[in-house]
Amino acid sequence: MLRQIIISFFVICICLMIFLNSTSQAQSQKKILILHSYHQGYTWTDQIMKGIISNSNLYENPIEYYVEYLDAMRFSQQKSFENIYLILRHKYLTYRFDCIIASDDPSLKFLIANRTKLFPDIPIVFCGINDEAFAKDHLQKNIFGVIEKPNILKTVELALKLHPNCKRIIAVCDHSNEGMIHLTEFRHVSSKLKYRVEFMEYDNMALPELKENVRSLTLDDVLLLLTVTQYQSILRLNYIDTVNTILQKTNCPVYSLWAPLIGHGIIGGMMERGIVHGKNAADIVSQLLTKGKNHIQNALIMDTPKNYMFDYAQLSRFNISHGKLPKKSIIFNEPAHWITTYKNLLLSIIILGLFGLMGYCVIIMSKLNHAKNKIHTSESRLRDIIDYVPQMIAVKDRNGRFLLVNLATAIAYATPIEELTGSFVAEHHRNKEELLQFLEEDKHVIDSRQLKVISEHFFTGADGKKRIMQTVKIPYRYAEGGKPAVLSVSVDITSIANSDEVLRKSENYFRALVEEQPDAVCRFKPDGTLTFVNESFCKLLGHTVQSCIHRHLFIVISKQADLLIEQLIKSLNKNNPIMTHQITIKDYLGQDVETEWSNRAIFDIEDNIVEIQSVIRQSDNLKSKDK
């Protein structure tokens, strides 16, 4: 029993909450009546409706729309409005609207005439109104809205710019209330521009006459469509149907002021758009319902945003370049570009490409991190290795700060590695002349980013002893911070330098032996260029040392030298470095001399022939030696 009571209690609570919530929503929901002047399916009216609905997100409360159409274009206003009044009064007798939106002149005038009986004291927001004077007369009566004011001047100036050979501009207009307003504005524009072109009016003509006149126009004329819905008090079914009828087989360019006519034979113009009027009206309603009528920023919007709009087919028909159009122009019916056609495919490819790129970047980052770890590991190993190297190794920055030193460098400066690293070389090097030279050389290597070899220089260590060093300085980028630095490796060549004198004496002695050799001696490269000759070689051929060095062997000897060199290059190798040849040459007297050439190849570390040394003996000398 107790269980049933508890369940019943919870059911009652839930039902009560649902009821209170629905009641709260019903109380907070706003009701808006939209009264259109014309019928559903009329493009201008449909665009206004679209603009109103598109701005529904501006309202704080839920909105319930009620939509009615006066159908003033297809039926006589006087007779039909009486019946519509009775229908609306019966239909909305118990309704209280928060606001009413009136689109175009007939609906506003209908509401003003019947307001006290139908919707007393309810705020009215209008849009698409041409009768500016009528709208302003009723602004103080809780009425707000948007004026429809086509820019005829801008459209006429545009036509004159795109058709420089134009001689006449003809306006087509009816005698409706809106038509007379636009015709008055057209006459005002023509008075300003009459010095540039002739202006004419096809004013309230019967349709057969109008069609005939329009067909007779040429490329020197421009037709401007104003309001064309009523002729001689006869209502047309549809504005667009009327335009299509008028423009059959038209030869001249046609402009207009309303966006719905794009695609029906007109080139374009500065267009009024119904969707803009609808959005502006919805914005005023939002302010009205949210803040109240005293806080509306702009109770009367006199000029709505307009755009230059064109029909691609008509631009092509009259050979009008897109480059001549005003900036930010909107072109309709333009053939789809391949990018537009394959937009989804391109987006898919781009997205896949981005994912692929992201994956590639992840892989690269992983490899970079792995490489960094390897570099740090290598540097750690390098640290261990360079401490065992007897040469002095150091890395310094542009200011002479030690970034890395090995044990040999630390011993030379009698300072621990940890203390030496991060300090300046100027703090430890005693000889100022040497210090300045070191710093200058370091800066040169860093700035030029070129290796520098210093074959000999002095280095005074911490013990005061002066050593002779050979140093290689290399441009370097230190891993920590990536700052430019210089890596120097210095070898102590003091003992080698002290033996230079002995070496020079040995070279002089060797040269003396070769020079005193009675046999002719020469050395030449594989291409035949002589690099050394002795006095005996020069005496045999009647040349000087200067006239032989750096010259080709066949020029000095004879053309047989080419054959000799070719045979030597083919035959000499590491296993067979010596060959002997018999050659007849011309001596200094021009006589033929039989000679024997003993040739030895000199190789580099890769066993390539770098030079060939030949000892040349005359055959007579050989015979005497044999005896």
C-alpha positions as CSV (number, residue, x, y, z in Angstrom):
1,M,0.0,0.0,0.0
2,L,2.8,2.4,1.0
3,R,4.6,1.6,-2.3
4,Q,1.5,2.5,-4.4
5,I,1.2,5.8,-2.5
6,I,4.9,6.7,-3.2
7,I,4.5,5.8,-6.9
8,S,1.3,7.9,-7.3
9,F,3.1,10.8,-5.6
10,F,5.9,10.8,-8.1
11,V,3.6,10.5,-11.1
12,I,1.6,13.5,-9.9
13,C,4.8,15.5,-9.4
14,I,6.1,14.7,-12.9
15,C,2.7,15.7,-14.5
16,L,2.7,18.9,-12.5
17,M,6.2,19.8,-13.7
18,I,5.3,19.1,-17.3
19,F,2.2,21.2,-17.0
20,L,4.1,24.1,-15.4
21,N,6.8,23.9,-18.0
22,S,4.3,24.0,-20.9
23,T,2.5,26.9,-19.3
24,S,5.7,28.8,-18.8
25,Q,6.7,28.2,-22.5
26,A,3.2,29.3,-23.7
27,Q,3.5,32.5,-21.6
28,S,7.0,33.2,-22.9
29,Q,6.3,32.4,-26.6
30,K,5.8,35.5,-28.8
31,K,3.2,35.7,-31.5
32,I,4.0,37.6,-34.7
33,L,1.6,38.2,-37.6
34,I,3.2,38.7,-41.0
35,L,0.9,40.4,-43.5
36,H,2.1,40.3,-47.1
37,S,0.7,42.6,-49.8
38,Y,1.1,40.0,-52.6
39,H,0.7,36.3,-53.0
40,Q,2.9,33.3,-52.1
41,G,5.1,32.4,-55.1
42,Y,5.7,36.1,-56.0
43,T,9.5,36.2,-55.8
44,W,9.8,39.5,-54.0
45,T,7.4,38.4,-51.3
46,D,9.0,35.1,-50.9
47,Q,12.4,36.7,-50.5
48,I,11.1,39.1,-47.8
49,M,9.6,36.0,-46.0
50,K,12.9,34.2,-46.2
51,G,14.8,37.2,-44.7
52,I,12.3,37.4,-41.8
53,I,12.7,33.7,-41.0
54,S,16.5,33.7,-41.4
55,N,16.8,36.2,-38.5
56,S,14.7,34.2,-36.1
57,N,17.8,33.5,-34.0
58,L,17.8,37.2,-32.9
59,Y,14.8,36.6,-30.6
60,E,15.2,35.7,-27.0
61,N,11.8,33.9,-26.8
62,P,10.3,31.3,-29.0
63,I,8.4,32.8,-32.0
64,E,5.1,31.6,-33.5
65,Y,4.5,33.1,-36.9
66,Y,1.1,33.7,-38.5
67,V,1.3,34.5,-42.2
68,E,-1.5,36.1,-44.3
69,Y,-1.5,37.3,-48.0
70,L,-3.6,40.2,-49.3
71,D,-3.0,39.1,-53.0
72,A,-3.2,42.7,-54.1
73,M,-1.5,42.1,-57.4
74,R,-4.0,39.6,-58.7
75,F,-7.3,41.0,-57.3
76,S,-8.9,44.4,-57.0
77,Q,-7.8,45.9,-53.7
78,Q,-11.0,47.8,-52.9
79,K,-13.3,44.7,-53.2
80,S,-11.0,42.0,-51.9
81,F,-9.7,44.1,-48.9
82,E,-13.3,44.4,-47.5
83,N,-13.6,40.6,-47.5
84,I,-10.1,40.1,-46.1
85,Y,-10.9,42.5,-43.3
86,L,-13.9,40.4,-42.3
87,I,-11.9,37.2,-42.5
88,L,-9.1,38.5,-40.3
89,R,-11.5,40.0,-37.8
90,H,-13.3,36.7,-37.4
91,K,-10.1,34.6,-37.5
92,Y,-8.0,36.6,-34.9
93,L,-10.8,37.9,-32.7
94,T,-9.3,36.2,-29.6
95,Y,-5.7,36.6,-30.5
96,R,-3.3,39.1,-29.1
97,F,-0.2,39.5,-31.3
98,D,3.1,40.9,-29.9
99,C,4.0,42.5,-33.2
100,I,2.8,42.7,-36.9
101,I,5.1,42.8,-39.9
102,A,3.7,44.5,-43.0
103,S,5.5,43.9,-46.3
104,D,5.0,46.4,-49.1
105,D,2.7,49.4,-49.4
106,P,-0.8,47.7,-49.7
107,S,-0.4,45.8,-46.4
108,L,0.7,48.8,-44.5
109,K,-2.1,51.0,-45.8
110,F,-4.6,48.2,-45.1
111,L,-3.3,47.9,-41.5
112,I,-3.4,51.7,-40.9
113,A,-7.0,51.9,-42.2
114,N,-8.3,48.9,-40.1
115,R,-5.9,49.0,-37.1
116,T,-8.3,50.2,-34.5
117,K,-10.8,47.5,-35.3
118,L,-8.5,44.6,-36.0
119,F,-5.2,45.1,-34.0
120,P,-5.4,48.2,-31.7
121,D,-2.2,49.3,-30.1
122,I,-0.1,46.4,-31.5
123,P,3.3,47.6,-32.8
124,I,3.7,47.4,-36.6
125,V,7.0,47.0,-38.4
126,F,6.9,47.5,-42.2
127,C,9.4,46.8,-45.0
128,G,9.5,47.2,-48.8
129,I,7.5,50.5,-48.5
130,N,7.9,52.9,-51.5
131,D,5.5,55.7,-50.2
132,E,8.0,57.4,-47.9
133,A,5.7,60.3,-47.1
134,F,2.9,58.0,-46.0
135,A,5.3,56.0,-43.8
136,K,6.7,59.0,-42.1
137,D,3.2,60.4,-41.3
138,H,2.5,57.3,-39.1
139,L,5.9,56.8,-37.4
140,Q,4.7,58.3,-34.1
141,K,1.9,55.8,-33.8
142,N,4.0,52.8,-32.6
143,I,5.0,52.1,-36.2
144,F,8.5,51.4,-37.4
145,G,10.1,50.1,-40.6
146,V,12.2,50.0,-43.7
147,I,11.8,52.2,-46.8
148,E,12.3,50.7,-50.2
149,K,14.3,53.4,-52.1
150,P,15.9,52.1,-55.3
151,N,19.1,53.9,-56.4
152,I,18.1,54.9,-60.0
153,L,21.1,57.3,-60.3
154,K,23.7,54.6,-59.6
155,T,22.0,52.2,-62.1
156,V,21.9,54.9,-64.9
157,E,25.5,55.8,-64.3
158,L,26.4,52.1,-64.5
159,A,24.6,51.7,-67.8
160,L,26.4,54.7,-69.3
161,K,29.7,53.3,-68.1
162,L,29.2,49.9,-69.6
163,H,27.6,51.3,-72.8
164,P,29.7,54.3,-73.8
165,N,28.0,54.6,-77.2
166,C,24.5,54.9,-75.6
167,K,22.4,57.7,-77.0
168,R,19.1,57.2,-75.2
169,I,17.9,55.9,-71.9
170,I,14.2,54.9,-71.9
171,A,12.3,54.3,-68.7
172,V,9.3,51.9,-68.6
173,C,6.8,52.7,-65.8
174,D,3.1,52.3,-65.0
175,H,0.8,54.6,-63.2
176,S,0.6,52.7,-59.9
177,N,1.3,54.6,-56.7
178,E,4.8,53.0,-56.6
179,G,5.3,53.6,-60.3
180,M,4.7,57.3,-60.0
181,I,7.2,57.5,-57.1
182,H,9.9,55.8,-59.2
183,L,9.0,57.9,-62.2
184,T,9.4,61.1,-60.2
185,E,12.9,60.0,-59.1
186,F,13.8,59.0,-62.7
187,R,12.9,62.5,-63.9
188,H,15.1,64.0,-61.1
189,V,18.0,61.8,-62.3
190,S,17.5,62.7,-66.0
191,S,17.6,66.4,-65.1
192,K,21.1,65.9,-63.7
193,L,22.4,63.8,-66.6
194,K,20.6,65.3,-69.6
195,Y,23.8,66.8,-70.9
196,R,25.2,63.3,-71.4
197,V,22.4,61.4,-73.0
198,E,18.8,61.7,-74.1
199,F,16.1,60.5,-71.7
200,M,12.7,59.1,-72.7
201,E,9.7,57.6,-70.9
202,Y,7.3,54.8,-72.0
203,D,4.7,55.9,-69.5
204,N,1.7,53.7,-68.9
205,M,1.6,52.3,-72.4
206,A,-0.7,49.5,-73.5
207,L,1.2,46.3,-73.6
208,P,1.0,45.7,-77.4
209,E,2.2,49.3,-78.1
210,L,5.0,48.9,-75.4
211,K,6.1,45.5,-76.9
212,E,6.3,47.1,-80.4
213,N,8.3,50.1,-79.2
214,V,10.7,47.9,-77.2
215,R,11.4,45.7,-80.2
216,S,12.3,48.7,-82.3
217,L,15.1,49.7,-79.9
218,T,18.8,49.3,-81.0
219,L,22.1,48.8,-79.3
220,D,22.4,52.6,-79.0
221,D,19.5,52.5,-76.5
222,V,19.3,51.4,-72.9
223,L,15.9,50.3,-71.4
224,L,15.4,50.8,-67.7
225,L,12.5,48.9,-66.1
226,L,10.9,50.6,-63.2
227,T,7.5,49.4,-61.9
228,V,5.7,47.4,-64.5
229,T,2.7,45.7,-62.9
230,Q,-0.2,47.8,-64.0
231,Y,-1.2,49.3,-67.4
232,Q,-4.2,51.5,-68.0
233,S,-5.7,50.2,-64.7
234,I,-5.4,46.5,-65.8
235,L,-3.7,44.4,-63.2
236,R,-1.2,41.9,-64.4
237,L,-0.9,38.5,-62.9
238,N,2.8,38.6,-62.2
239,Y,5.5,41.2,-62.4
240,I,8.0,38.7,-63.9
241,D,5.4,37.5,-66.4
242,T,5.0,41.1,-67.5
243,V,8.7,41.6,-67.9
244,N,9.0,38.4,-69.9
245,T,6.2,39.6,-72.2
246,I,7.8,43.0,-72.7
247,L,11.3,41.7,-73.4
248,Q,10.5,39.2,-76.1
249,K,13.0,39.6,-79.0
250,T,14.6,42.7,-77.4
251,N,17.8,43.9,-79.1
252,C,18.8,46.6,-76.6
253,P,20.5,46.2,-73.2
254,V,18.0,46.2,-70.3
255,Y,18.6,47.3,-66.7
256,S,16.4,47.2,-63.6
257,L,16.4,47.9,-59.8
258,W,15.0,44.6,-58.3
259,A,16.9,41.4,-57.8
260,P,14.1,39.0,-58.8
261,L,14.3,40.1,-62.4
262,I,17.9,38.7,-62.7
263,G,17.6,35.8,-65.2
264,H,14.7,37.3,-67.1
265,G,16.4,39.2,-69.8
266,I,18.0,42.1,-67.9
267,I,21.8,42.7,-67.6
268,G,21.6,44.0,-64.0
269,G,21.9,47.1,-61.9
270,M,22.1,48.3,-58.3
271,M,19.5,46.0,-56.9
272,E,16.9,46.1,-54.1
273,R,16.7,42.7,-52.4
274,G,13.6,41.4,-50.6
275,I,15.7,39.3,-48.3
276,V,17.5,42.4,-47.0
277,H,14.2,44.1,-46.2
278,G,13.0,41.0,-44.4
279,K,16.1,40.8,-42.3
280,N,16.0,44.5,-41.4
281,A,12.4,44.2,-40.3
282,A,13.1,41.1,-38.2
283,D,16.0,43.1,-36.5
284,I,13.6,45.9,-35.6
285,V,11.0,43.4,-34.2
286,S,13.8,41.7,-32.1
287,Q,14.7,45.1,-30.6
288,L,11.1,45.9,-30.0
289,L,10.3,42.6,-28.2
290,T,13.5,42.6,-26.2
291,K,14.1,46.2,-25.2
292,G,10.9,48.0,-25.9
293,K,9.9,50.7,-28.4
294,N,11.9,53.4,-26.6
295,H,15.2,51.6,-27.2
296,I,15.0,50.9,-30.9
297,Q,18.2,52.2,-32.5
298,N,16.7,53.2,-35.9
299,A,12.9,53.5,-36.0
300,L,13.0,54.2,-39.8
301,I,15.7,52.7,-42.1
302,M,15.8,54.9,-45.1
303,D,18.5,53.1,-47.2
304,T,19.0,49.3,-47.1
305,P,22.3,47.8,-48.3
306,K,22.3,47.2,-52.1
307,N,24.6,45.3,-54.4
308,Y,25.5,45.5,-58.1
309,M,24.0,42.3,-59.5
310,F,24.3,40.9,-63.0
311,D,23.2,38.0,-65.2
312,Y,26.2,36.2,-66.7
313,A,24.3,35.3,-69.9
314,Q,23.4,38.9,-70.6
315,L,26.9,40.1,-69.9
316,S,28.2,37.6,-72.5
317,R,25.4,38.5,-74.9
318,F,26.5,42.2,-74.9
319,N,30.3,41.4,-74.6
320,I,30.7,43.2,-71.3
321,S,34.0,42.3,-69.6
322,H,33.8,41.3,-66.0
323,G,36.8,43.7,-65.4
324,K,34.5,46.7,-66.2
325,L,32.0,45.8,-63.4
326,P,32.1,47.5,-60.0
327,K,34.0,45.8,-57.2
328,K,32.1,43.3,-55.2
329,S,29.6,42.8,-57.9
330,I,27.5,39.6,-57.7
331,I,27.2,37.6,-61.0
332,F,24.3,35.1,-61.3
333,N,24.0,32.0,-63.5
334,E,27.8,31.9,-64.1
335,P,28.9,28.5,-65.3
336,A,30.3,26.4,-62.5
337,H,34.1,26.5,-62.3
338,W,35.8,23.2,-62.1
339,I,36.8,24.0,-58.5
340,T,33.1,24.5,-57.6
341,T,32.1,21.3,-59.5
342,Y,34.6,19.2,-57.7
343,K,34.6,21.1,-54.4
344,N,33.7,18.1,-52.2
345,L,36.3,15.9,-53.9
346,L,38.9,18.7,-53.5
347,L,38.0,19.1,-49.9
348,S,38.3,15.4,-49.3
349,I,41.7,15.3,-51.0
350,I,42.9,18.4,-49.0
351,I,41.7,16.8,-45.7
352,L,43.3,13.5,-46.5
353,G,46.4,15.5,-47.5
354,L,46.4,17.3,-44.2
355,F,46.0,14.1,-42.3
356,G,48.9,12.6,-44.3
357,L,51.0,15.7,-43.7
358,M,50.2,15.6,-40.0
359,G,51.2,11.9,-40.0
360,Y,54.4,12.7,-41.9
361,C,55.2,15.6,-39.4
362,V,54.7,13.2,-36.5
363,I,57.1,10.7,-38.1
364,I,59.6,13.5,-38.9
365,M,59.3,14.8,-35.3
366,S,59.9,11.3,-34.0
367,K,62.9,10.9,-36.2
368,L,64.2,14.4,-35.1
369,N,63.9,13.5,-31.5
370,H,65.6,10.2,-32.1
371,A,68.3,12.1,-34.0
372,K,68.7,14.6,-31.2
373,N,69.1,11.7,-28.7
374,K,71.7,10.1,-30.9
375,I,73.5,13.5,-31.2
376,H,73.5,13.9,-27.5
377,T,74.7,10.3,-27.1
378,S,77.4,11.0,-29.8
379,E,78.5,14.2,-28.0
380,S,78.7,12.3,-24.8
381,R,80.9,9.7,-26.5
382,L,82.9,12.4,-28.2
383,R,83.5,14.0,-24.8
384,D,85.0,10.7,-23.6
385,I,87.0,10.3,-26.8
386,I,88.5,13.8,-27.2
387,D,89.9,13.6,-23.6
388,Y,92.1,10.8,-24.7
389,V,93.4,12.7,-27.8
390,P,96.8,14.3,-27.2
391,Q,96.0,17.2,-29.5
392,M,94.5,20.4,-28.0
393,I,90.8,20.6,-28.9
394,A,88.5,23.5,-28.1
395,V,85.2,25.0,-29.2
396,K,84.9,28.8,-28.7
397,D,82.2,31.4,-29.5
398,R,82.7,34.7,-31.2
399,N,83.6,36.4,-27.8
400,G,86.3,33.8,-27.0
401,R,84.3,31.9,-24.5
402,F,85.2,28.2,-24.2
403,L,82.1,26.1,-25.0
404,L,84.0,22.7,-25.0
405,V,87.6,21.8,-24.2
406,N,89.4,18.5,-23.9
407,L,91.9,17.3,-21.3
408,A,95.0,18.3,-23.4
409,T,93.7,21.9,-23.5
410,A,92.9,21.9,-19.8
411,I,96.5,20.7,-19.1
412,A,98.0,23.4,-21.3
413,Y,96.2,26.1,-19.4
414,A,96.7,24.3,-16.0
415,T,92.9,24.6,-15.3
416,P,90.3,21.9,-14.7
417,I,87.9,21.1,-17.6
418,E,84.8,22.2,-15.6
419,E,86.4,25.5,-14.6
420,L,87.8,26.2,-18.1
421,T,84.4,25.5,-19.8
422,G,82.3,28.7,-19.8
423,S,85.2,31.0,-19.1
424,F,87.0,33.3,-21.6
425,V,90.3,32.5,-23.2
426,A,91.5,36.0,-22.2
427,E,91.3,34.9,-18.5
428,H,93.9,32.1,-19.0
429,H,96.2,33.0,-21.9
430,R,99.2,35.0,-20.7
431,N,100.7,36.2,-24.0
432,K,98.6,39.1,-25.1
433,E,100.0,39.2,-28.6
434,E,99.1,35.6,-29.2
435,L,95.7,36.1,-27.6
436,L,94.7,38.9,-30.0
437,Q,95.9,36.8,-32.9
438,F,93.8,33.9,-31.7
439,L,90.6,36.0,-31.3
440,E,91.0,37.7,-34.7
441,E,91.5,34.3,-36.4
442,D,88.4,32.8,-34.6
443,K,86.2,35.7,-35.7
444,H,87.4,35.4,-39.3
445,V,86.5,31.7,-39.4
446,I,83.1,32.3,-37.8
447,D,82.2,35.2,-40.2
448,S,83.6,33.7,-43.4
449,R,82.4,30.1,-42.5
450,Q,85.6,28.8,-44.1
451,L,88.2,26.4,-42.8
452,K,91.6,27.9,-41.9
453,V,94.9,26.0,-41.6
454,I,97.7,27.7,-39.6
455,S,100.8,25.8,-40.4
456,E,102.9,27.4,-37.6
457,H,102.2,29.7,-34.7
458,F,103.5,30.2,-31.2
459,F,101.6,29.1,-28.1
460,T,102.7,30.0,-24.6
461,G,101.2,27.7,-22.0
462,A,100.6,28.1,-18.3
463,D,104.1,26.9,-17.5
464,G,105.5,29.8,-19.6
465,K,107.1,27.6,-22.2
466,K,106.7,28.7,-25.8
467,R,105.6,25.9,-28.2
468,I,105.3,25.8,-31.9
469,M,101.8,24.6,-32.9
470,Q,100.0,23.7,-36.1
471,T,96.3,24.4,-35.9
472,V,93.2,23.8,-38.0
473,K,90.2,26.0,-37.3
474,I,86.8,24.9,-38.5
475,P,83.4,26.8,-38.5
476,Y,81.1,25.0,-36.2
477,R,77.6,25.3,-34.8
478,Y,77.4,24.2,-31.2
479,A,74.5,21.9,-30.4
480,E,73.4,23.7,-27.3
481,G,71.6,26.8,-28.6
482,G,72.9,26.4,-32.1
483,K,75.2,29.4,-31.7
484,P,78.0,29.9,-34.3
485,A,81.4,28.9,-33.0
486,V,84.9,27.8,-34.1
487,L,86.4,24.3,-33.5
488,S,90.2,24.4,-33.2
489,V,92.5,21.3,-33.2
490,S,96.1,22.2,-32.4
491,V,99.1,19.8,-32.7
492,D,102.5,20.5,-31.0
493,I,105.1,20.5,-33.8
494,T,107.9,22.0,-31.8
495,S,110.2,18.9,-32.2
496,I,109.3,18.8,-35.9
497,A,110.0,22.4,-36.4
498,N,113.4,22.1,-34.8
499,S,114.3,19.5,-37.3
500,D,113.4,21.7,-40.3
501,E,117.0,22.9,-40.6
502,V,118.3,19.4,-40.8
503,L,115.6,18.6,-43.4
504,R,116.5,21.6,-45.5
505,K,120.2,20.6,-45.5
506,S,119.2,17.1,-46.5
507,E,117.1,18.5,-49.4
508,N,120.0,20.6,-50.6
509,Y,122.4,17.7,-50.4
510,F,120.0,15.5,-52.4
511,R,119.5,18.2,-55.0
512,A,123.3,18.6,-55.3
513,L,123.6,14.8,-55.9
514,V,121.0,14.9,-58.7
515,E,122.5,18.0,-60.3
516,E,126.0,16.4,-60.4
517,Q,124.6,13.2,-61.8
518,P,126.1,12.8,-65.4
519,D,123.0,11.1,-66.7
520,A,120.0,13.3,-67.7
521,V,117.1,13.1,-65.2
522,C,113.6,14.4,-65.5
523,R,110.1,14.0,-63.9
524,F,106.8,14.6,-65.6
525,K,103.1,14.1,-64.8
526,P,100.9,11.6,-66.6
527,D,99.8,14.3,-69.0
528,G,103.4,14.9,-70.0
529,T,104.0,18.2,-68.1
530,L,107.6,18.4,-66.9
531,T,108.0,19.1,-63.1
532,F,111.8,18.6,-62.7
533,V,114.9,18.5,-64.9
534,N,118.7,18.5,-64.0
535,E,121.6,20.2,-65.7
536,S,122.6,17.1,-67.7
537,F,119.1,16.9,-69.2
538,C,119.3,20.6,-70.2
539,K,122.8,20.2,-71.7
540,L,121.8,17.2,-73.7
541,L,118.8,19.0,-75.3
542,G,120.2,22.6,-75.3
543,H,117.5,24.0,-73.0
544,T,117.5,25.8,-69.7
545,V,115.7,24.7,-66.6
546,Q,113.2,27.6,-66.9
547,S,112.4,26.7,-70.5
548,C,111.6,23.1,-69.6
549,I,109.6,23.2,-66.4
550,H,105.8,23.2,-66.9
551,R,106.2,22.4,-70.6
552,H,105.1,19.2,-72.3
553,L,107.7,16.5,-72.8
554,F,107.1,16.1,-76.5
555,I,107.8,19.8,-77.1
556,V,111.2,19.5,-75.4
557,I,112.1,16.0,-76.7
558,S,110.2,15.0,-79.8
559,K,106.8,13.7,-80.8
560,Q,107.9,10.2,-79.8
561,A,107.4,11.4,-76.2
562,D,103.6,11.0,-76.7
563,L,104.0,7.3,-77.6
564,L,106.4,6.9,-74.6
565,I,104.0,8.4,-72.1
566,E,101.0,6.4,-73.5
567,Q,103.0,3.1,-73.1
568,L,104.2,4.1,-69.6
569,I,100.7,4.9,-68.4
570,K,99.3,1.6,-69.7
571,S,102.2,-0.6,-68.5
572,L,103.4,0.9,-65.2
573,N,101.6,-0.2,-62.0
574,K,102.3,-0.9,-58.4
575,N,103.5,-4.4,-59.1
576,N,105.6,-3.3,-62.2
577,P,106.8,0.3,-61.3
578,I,109.9,0.3,-63.6
579,M,110.2,0.1,-67.4
580,T,113.1,0.8,-69.9
581,H,112.7,2.1,-73.4
582,Q,115.1,2.9,-76.3
583,I,114.3,6.2,-78.0
584,T,116.1,8.3,-80.6
585,I,116.0,12.0,-79.8
586,K,117.6,15.2,-81.2
587,D,120.5,16.6,-79.1
588,Y,121.3,20.3,-78.8
589,L,123.2,20.1,-82.3
590,G,120.1,18.6,-83.9
591,Q,121.7,15.2,-84.4
592,D,120.0,12.0,-83.7
593,V,121.1,10.4,-80.5
594,E,120.2,6.9,-79.4
595,T,119.1,7.0,-75.7
596,E,117.9,4.5,-73.1
597,W,115.1,5.7,-70.7
598,S,114.8,4.0,-67.3
599,N,111.4,5.0,-66.0
600,R,110.0,4.7,-62.5
601,A,106.4,5.4,-61.5
602,I,105.6,7.4,-58.4
603,F,102.2,6.5,-56.8
604,D,99.8,8.2,-54.4
605,I,98.1,6.3,-51.5
606,E,95.4,5.1,-53.8
607,D,98.0,3.6,-56.2
608,N,97.4,6.2,-58.9
609,I,100.4,7.4,-60.9
610,V,101.1,11.0,-60.0
611,E,104.6,11.4,-61.6
612,I,107.1,9.4,-63.6
613,Q,110.9,9.9,-63.1
614,S,113.2,9.0,-66.0
615,V,117.0,8.6,-66.1
616,I,118.3,9.0,-69.7
617,R,121.6,7.5,-70.8
618,Q,123.1,7.8,-74.3
619,S,123.8,4.5,-76.1
620,D,127.5,5.4,-76.5
621,N,127.9,5.8,-72.8
622,L,126.2,2.5,-72.2
623,K,128.6,0.7,-74.6
624,S,131.7,2.3,-72.9
625,K,130.3,1.3,-69.5
626,D,129.8,-2.3,-70.7
627,K,133.4,-2.4,-71.9
